[in-house]
Amino acid sequence: MASQSTATKPVKNVVILISGRGSNMEVFLEASRQGMLDGTIVRVISNRPDAQGIDTAKRRGIATAVIDHKTFDTREAFDAALAAEVASADPDVVVLAGFMRILTPVFIDRFLGKLVNIHPSLLPKYAGLNTHQRAIDAGDAEAGATVHYVTNELDGGPAILQARVKIDDLDTAETLASKVLEVEHRIFPEAVNWHLQGRVLHAELGAYLDGELLPPGGASWDPCSASSA
């Protein structure tokens, strides 16, 4: 995650959506503190008033908001309110960091090309839930995480960056989840930096990195460096 000077380019705004503790959000906050995020975190928004991550963001001096989904009659009404709050922050990227709501086109279409999520599997394998147990049950040799753009297809948006971990014989869903979370924390800020730097973008055919169309799983992360190939 190479830091770039903001003196010669406009500041890019980052909005983060959470639902709970926000461990991935904390990674972004730390990257920002170290000057390794190519944007400014301008707002952290939760759909749950009791989300611990809201308190964490407040302690770091980040503006926060809560849009409680339980106070809305429909998903679309909630998404419209959420979209209005996000839009007020003028985001260049919206990071879904443990945001546990399925978004509707009311929200997604408004920010298409700016929405970035991370999924705990080697997409396109195992969209949806219980990804670690499904990988173990299938006898896979590897699992991992994929950073991807969000579209109206659940976990089906173009992949940006993917990291792999070995599944050991004694792994359970819990131990595998711990290993995958470790690489999540490494690749998520890096992929978002690519977006902020203009290196990666969401186009009609998929995600492009440095002008080249990425494969279905995205770029492969190299754990020995801060970049991938």
N, C-alpha and C positions, 0 to 999 in steps of 0.2 A: 504494500500500500504506500506508494511514493507520494510524499506531500508536495504540493505545488504552491507557489506564491500566489496570493490573491490580489497582489498589487496590479497585475496586468490583466485580470479577468474579473467579470462580475461574480459576486458572491452567490453561490448556489444554495438554495433552501432545502432542507431535509425535514420531512414530517415523518414521525414514527407512530404506528398504531400498535397498541398492546391490549392484552386482556388480563394479564396476571403479573407475575414477578418481573418479567421482562429481562431474562438473562441475555438474550441477543441484543436488546436495547442497551444494556449495560456495556456491551462490547463496543457499540457505536459511541456511547458517551465517553468511554475511555480512549477510543481512537481520536475523538474530537479533542479531548484534553491534551493528548500527546501531539496534536497538530498533524495527525495522519489521516484525517478525513477531509476530502476535497469539497466540503460544504459546511454549512452551519445548521445545527439542529435547532429549528425555530419553534417546534411544537411536538409534544408527546400527548397522544390522545388515547383514551381507553373507553371501551364500552361497558366497563364495570367500575362502579364507584369504589369498590374495595380493592382494586388492583394495586398491589404493592409497588409496582413500577412507577406509579404516579408520584408517590412519596419520594422515590429515588430520584426522579427527574427534578422535582421541586428542590431537593437538597442541592442539586447541581446547578440551580438557577435557570432551568429550562421552563419555558411557558408550557402549561398543561391545560387539558380540557377533558371533561367526562361527558360522553353522550350515552346515557344509560339505555340500552336496547329494550329493557323491560318496560319502559314508559311509552313505547310505540306500539300501535296496533298491528302494523305490518312491517315486513323486512324493508319494503320499498320506502316507507315513511322514515324508518331509522336511517337508511342509506342516504336519503335526501338530506337529512339533518347532518349526518356525518360529512357528506360531501361539501355542504356549506361551510362547516367548520374547517375542513382541510383546505378548501379553496381560499379562505380568508388568510391563510399563511403563505399563499403564492408559492406552492412547492415545485421544485424541479424534480424531486423524487419522493415517492411515498413508500416507506419501508414497512412491510407487515412483519412485525417482530413478535411472534406468538399471539397474533390477533385471531381469536377463536370464533370468528363469524364467517359464514359463507356470504360473500358480497353479491349483490344483484347488479344487473346492467345499469341501474340508476346511478350507482357509484362507479363501477368499473369503466363504463363508456366515457365518463367525464374525465378520467385520468389515465386512459389507455396509453401505454407507452411510458408511463411514469411509475407504474406500480410494480414493486419488486418484492418477492416472497422467497422464503427458503423452505424446502420440503425434505423431510428425513428419509429419502430413498434415492436410488439411482434412476431418476425419471428418464424415460417414460414408464419404468417399472413402478408398480405399487403406488399409484395415486390414491388419495384418501387416507384412511386411518390404519392403525395397527401395522405399520410398515415393517418394523423390526421383526415381529413374530412371523409375518408373512415371508420375509426373506429367509428366516431360519427354517420354517416349515417347507420351503421350496428347495432346501438344500443348497442355497447359493453360497458361493465362496467369498463373496464380497457384498457389503452394503455401503451406504454412504449418504450424502446430502447433495441437493441440487438447488442452486439459486436460479430463479426463473422470473420472467415477466408474468404478470397476472392478466388472464383473459377471462372470458365468461365460461370457459371450459375448466372445470375443477382440476387444479394442478396440471393443466394442459398447456399453459403458456410457454413460449419459447425459452429454452434453457440457456443460461449464461455461463455458469461455472459449476463444475461438479467435482466432489472429492470422494475418494473411495477408502474404505477401511476393511481389513480382513475379518471374516467371521470365523472365530475359533470354535473348536468342537464343544467347549464347555460354555460358550456364550448363551446367555438368556436374553430375552427381550430387553431386560433392564440393563445388563452389562453392555449390550450392543448399543443401546440408546446413549449410554454415557460416552462411548467411543465416538459415536456419530456427532454428538453435541460438541465435542472438542473440535472437530473439523468444521462444524457449522460456524463456530466462533472465529475461525480463521478465514473462511472463504466469503462470508456474507459482506463484511465491510469492503473487501477487495473488489467484489463484483459491483457493489454500489459505487465505489470510486470510479470504476470503468465508466459507469453511466454518467456520473458527474463530470468526468473528464471528456465526455463525448466520444469515448473509444467504442462503446457498445450502444446499440440502439435497436429498438423494436420496429421491424418493418413487416410488410405484408407476408413475406415468405418465411419470416422467423427473426432470430436475433443475429445481428452482424457485429463482429469484433474486428476493429481496424479495417473495415470494408469487406471482410470475408464472412460469408454465411457460415454460422456455427452448425455443427452436427446436432442430432436430436438430443444428446445428453449435454450439450454445451462444451465449453473448453474444459480440459482436464487440468486439475490443480496439481502443481508440483510442490510437495511439502518441503522441499529443500531450498525453495526460494519464495520471494514475495510475489512472483508472477507465475503464469501458467502457460502451457503450450497447447 
